[in-house]
Amino acid sequence: FPHHENEIAQSQCLLDTPFVNLWLHSEHLIVEGQKMSKSLGNFYTLRDVLDKKCSPEAVRYTLLATHYRQNLNFTFPRVRESLKAVNRLRELSRRLEEVPPSQTGAQPEPPHGAVEAALDDDLNIAGALGAVFGWAKELFSRIDDRDLSYKAARMSLKALRRYDDILGVIFFSPEVEAQQDIEALIKEREKARKAHNWKKADAIREKLLARGILLEDTPTGTVWKKG
């Protein structure tokens, strides 16, 4: 007192709306194992981080993934690992969307109970994320084996959106145009392959690779994911 009370008052005067419903103070944010300091040159604003081409979603995931009672050691390798985690969940969303209505198979239940129990345990976000990624691993395996029913795929998508109401990283940015562009290039590459124009097909693969898009040719067609 009165530091946070002043922050709340300033915010409400500026925005003319309540700042938050609940105020929770986390442990300290450190950088590369050291306290942030302008003299050390390790003081970053959010704009500094974004200017270094860090994804906003990856930064958000990095901040969320550490329990509020622990110091958060911010490093750029950690942000890159967070981006891999975010992309993994986005890839799951895309793969679930691709399950055809005619497909039958298993119907694994989403881990609602485990996620809620973890969050009820002093906001144990690591436990909640562990449950989500364990479930995601099973879904990927069943999708690869074509052993996931269409009904289960739609239920899983609904669950993924429910979890993202907490995380705010999977469906954070509209990527429709980018996805359409990628899929158009993949179709163009497929035409080139059918015409035995391997040079053009390889050029398209390299073009997508430069954008961080990895292609995998399967018996049922080409699938893509972010590297």
C-alpha positions as CSV (number, residue, x, y, z in Angstrom):
1,F,0.0,0.0,0.0
2,P,-0.6,2.4,-1.7
3,H,1.5,1.3,-4.8
4,H,-1.1,-1.0,-6.4
5,E,-4.0,1.0,-5.2
6,N,-2.5,3.9,-7.2
7,E,-2.1,1.8,-10.3
8,I,-5.7,0.7,-10.1
9,A,-6.9,4.3,-9.6
10,Q,-4.8,5.6,-12.6
11,S,-6.1,2.8,-14.8
12,Q,-9.7,3.4,-14.0
13,C,-9.4,7.1,-14.5
14,L,-7.8,6.5,-18.0
15,L,-10.1,3.7,-19.1
16,D,-13.3,4.6,-17.2
17,T,-13.8,0.9,-16.4
18,P,-12.8,-1.4,-13.5
19,F,-9.2,-2.5,-14.1
20,V,-9.5,-6.0,-12.7
21,N,-11.9,-8.1,-10.6
22,L,-9.2,-9.8,-8.7
23,W,-5.6,-8.6,-8.0
24,L,-3.0,-11.3,-7.7
25,H,0.7,-10.4,-7.2
26,S,3.2,-12.7,-8.7
27,E,6.9,-13.3,-7.9
28,H,9.6,-11.3,-9.6
29,L,10.4,-11.3,-13.3
30,I,14.1,-11.8,-13.9
31,V,16.1,-11.9,-17.2
32,E,18.7,-14.4,-18.0
33,G,19.0,-15.2,-14.3
34,Q,19.5,-11.6,-13.3
35,K,17.3,-8.8,-12.0
36,M,16.3,-6.5,-14.7
37,S,18.5,-3.4,-14.8
38,K,19.0,-0.6,-17.3
39,S,22.7,-0.5,-16.2
40,L,23.1,-4.1,-17.2
41,G,21.2,-3.5,-20.5
42,N,18.8,-6.4,-19.8
43,F,15.7,-4.2,-19.3
44,Y,13.0,-5.1,-21.9
45,T,9.7,-3.4,-22.6
46,L,7.0,-5.4,-24.4
47,R,7.8,-3.4,-27.5
48,D,11.5,-4.4,-27.3
49,V,10.5,-8.0,-27.1
50,L,8.1,-7.8,-30.1
51,D,10.7,-5.9,-32.1
52,K,12.9,-8.9,-31.7
53,K,10.3,-10.8,-33.7
54,C,8.9,-12.7,-30.7
55,S,5.4,-13.8,-31.3
56,P,2.9,-12.1,-28.9
57,E,1.3,-15.5,-28.2
58,A,4.7,-17.0,-27.4
59,V,5.4,-14.2,-24.9
60,R,2.0,-14.7,-23.3
61,Y,2.5,-18.4,-23.0
62,T,6.0,-17.8,-21.5
63,L,4.4,-15.6,-18.8
64,L,1.5,-17.9,-18.2
65,A,3.5,-21.2,-17.9
66,T,5.3,-20.3,-14.7
67,H,3.5,-20.5,-11.4
68,Y,2.8,-17.1,-9.8
69,R,4.6,-18.1,-6.6
70,Q,7.9,-18.7,-8.6
71,N,10.3,-16.2,-10.1
72,L,9.9,-16.1,-13.9
73,N,13.3,-16.3,-15.6
74,F,12.7,-14.7,-19.0
75,T,15.0,-15.8,-21.8
76,F,14.6,-15.7,-25.5
77,P,15.3,-19.5,-25.9
78,R,12.4,-20.0,-23.5
79,V,10.2,-17.8,-25.7
80,R,11.2,-20.0,-28.7
81,E,10.2,-23.1,-26.8
82,S,6.9,-21.5,-25.9
83,L,6.3,-20.8,-29.6
84,K,6.8,-24.5,-30.3
85,A,4.2,-25.4,-27.7
86,V,1.7,-22.8,-29.1
87,N,2.3,-24.1,-32.6
88,R,1.8,-27.7,-31.4
89,L,-1.7,-26.8,-30.1
90,R,-2.5,-24.9,-33.3
91,E,-1.4,-27.9,-35.3
92,L,-3.7,-30.0,-33.2
93,S,-6.6,-27.7,-34.0
94,R,-5.9,-27.9,-37.7
95,R,-5.6,-31.7,-37.7
96,L,-8.9,-32.0,-35.8
97,E,-10.6,-29.8,-38.4
98,E,-9.4,-32.2,-41.1
99,V,-11.0,-35.3,-39.6
100,P,-13.7,-36.3,-42.2
101,P,-17.4,-36.7,-41.1
102,S,-17.3,-40.3,-42.3
103,Q,-14.5,-41.3,-40.0
104,T,-15.2,-43.6,-37.0
105,G,-12.9,-44.6,-34.2
106,A,-12.1,-43.9,-30.6
107,Q,-13.7,-41.1,-28.5
108,P,-11.2,-40.1,-25.9
109,E,-12.6,-37.7,-23.3
110,P,-11.0,-34.3,-22.9
111,P,-9.2,-33.8,-19.5
112,H,-11.6,-31.3,-18.1
113,G,-11.4,-32.8,-14.6
114,A,-7.6,-32.9,-14.5
115,V,-7.3,-29.3,-15.8
116,E,-9.8,-27.9,-13.3
117,A,-8.3,-29.8,-10.4
118,A,-4.9,-28.4,-11.3
119,L,-6.1,-24.9,-11.5
120,D,-8.1,-25.3,-8.3
121,D,-4.8,-26.3,-6.6
122,D,-3.4,-22.8,-6.2
123,L,-3.5,-22.1,-10.0
124,N,-1.2,-25.0,-10.8
125,I,-0.8,-24.0,-14.5
126,A,2.0,-26.5,-15.1
127,G,-0.3,-29.3,-14.0
128,A,-3.1,-28.0,-16.2
129,L,-0.8,-27.7,-19.2
130,G,0.6,-31.2,-18.6
131,A,-2.9,-32.6,-18.8
132,V,-3.7,-30.7,-22.0
133,F,-0.5,-31.8,-23.7
134,G,-0.9,-35.4,-22.6
135,W,-4.3,-35.4,-24.1
136,A,-3.0,-33.7,-27.3
137,K,-0.3,-36.5,-27.7
138,E,-3.0,-39.1,-27.6
139,L,-5.1,-37.2,-30.2
140,F,-2.2,-36.8,-32.6
141,S,-1.5,-40.5,-32.3
142,R,-5.1,-41.5,-33.0
143,I,-5.4,-39.0,-35.9
144,D,-2.3,-40.5,-37.5
145,D,-3.8,-44.0,-37.1
146,R,-7.2,-42.7,-38.4
147,D,-8.6,-44.0,-35.1
148,L,-10.5,-40.9,-34.0
149,S,-14.2,-40.5,-34.7
150,Y,-15.5,-37.3,-36.3
151,K,-17.7,-36.8,-33.2
152,A,-14.7,-37.0,-31.0
153,A,-12.8,-34.6,-33.2
154,R,-15.5,-32.0,-32.9
155,M,-15.8,-32.5,-29.2
156,S,-12.0,-32.1,-28.9
157,L,-12.1,-28.9,-30.9
158,K,-14.7,-27.5,-28.5
159,A,-12.5,-28.5,-25.5
160,L,-9.5,-26.9,-27.1
161,R,-11.4,-23.6,-27.4
162,R,-12.5,-23.9,-23.8
163,Y,-8.8,-24.3,-22.7
164,D,-7.9,-21.4,-24.9
165,D,-10.4,-19.2,-23.0
166,I,-7.8,-19.5,-20.3
167,L,-4.6,-19.5,-22.3
168,G,-5.5,-17.1,-25.1
169,V,-2.8,-18.3,-27.5
170,I,-4.2,-20.9,-29.9
171,F,-6.9,-18.8,-31.6
172,F,-5.3,-15.5,-30.7
173,S,-4.4,-14.2,-34.2
174,P,-6.5,-14.5,-37.3
175,E,-4.5,-16.7,-39.7
176,V,-7.1,-17.4,-42.3
177,E,-5.4,-15.6,-45.1
178,A,-2.0,-17.0,-44.4
179,Q,-3.5,-20.5,-44.2
180,Q,-5.3,-20.1,-47.5
181,D,-2.1,-18.9,-49.1
182,I,-0.2,-21.9,-47.8
183,E,-2.8,-24.3,-49.0
184,A,-2.9,-22.7,-52.4
185,L,0.9,-23.2,-52.7
186,I,0.5,-26.8,-51.6
187,K,-2.1,-27.4,-54.3
188,E,0.2,-25.8,-56.9
189,R,3.0,-28.1,-55.8
190,E,0.8,-31.1,-56.1
191,K,0.0,-30.2,-59.7
192,A,3.7,-29.8,-60.4
193,R,4.4,-33.2,-58.9
194,K,1.7,-34.8,-61.0
195,A,3.2,-33.2,-64.1
196,H,6.6,-34.5,-63.0
197,N,7.9,-30.9,-62.7
198,W,10.1,-31.7,-59.8
199,K,12.1,-28.4,-60.0
200,K,8.9,-26.4,-59.5
201,A,7.7,-28.7,-56.7
202,D,11.0,-28.4,-54.9
203,A,11.0,-24.6,-55.3
204,I,7.6,-24.4,-53.7
205,R,8.7,-26.6,-50.8
206,E,11.7,-24.3,-50.3
207,K,9.5,-21.2,-50.4
208,L,7.3,-22.6,-47.7
209,L,10.3,-23.8,-45.7
210,A,11.6,-20.2,-45.7
211,R,8.3,-19.2,-44.0
212,G,8.8,-21.9,-41.4
213,I,6.3,-24.3,-43.0
214,L,7.2,-28.0,-43.1
215,L,5.6,-30.4,-45.6
216,E,5.0,-34.1,-45.2
217,D,3.8,-36.1,-48.2
218,T,1.5,-38.9,-47.1
219,P,-0.6,-41.5,-49.0
220,T,-3.7,-39.4,-48.6
221,G,-2.0,-36.1,-49.6
222,T,0.3,-33.4,-48.3
223,V,0.0,-32.2,-44.7
224,W,1.8,-29.1,-43.3
225,K,2.8,-27.7,-40.0
226,K,4.9,-24.9,-38.6
227,G,8.5,-25.8,-37.8
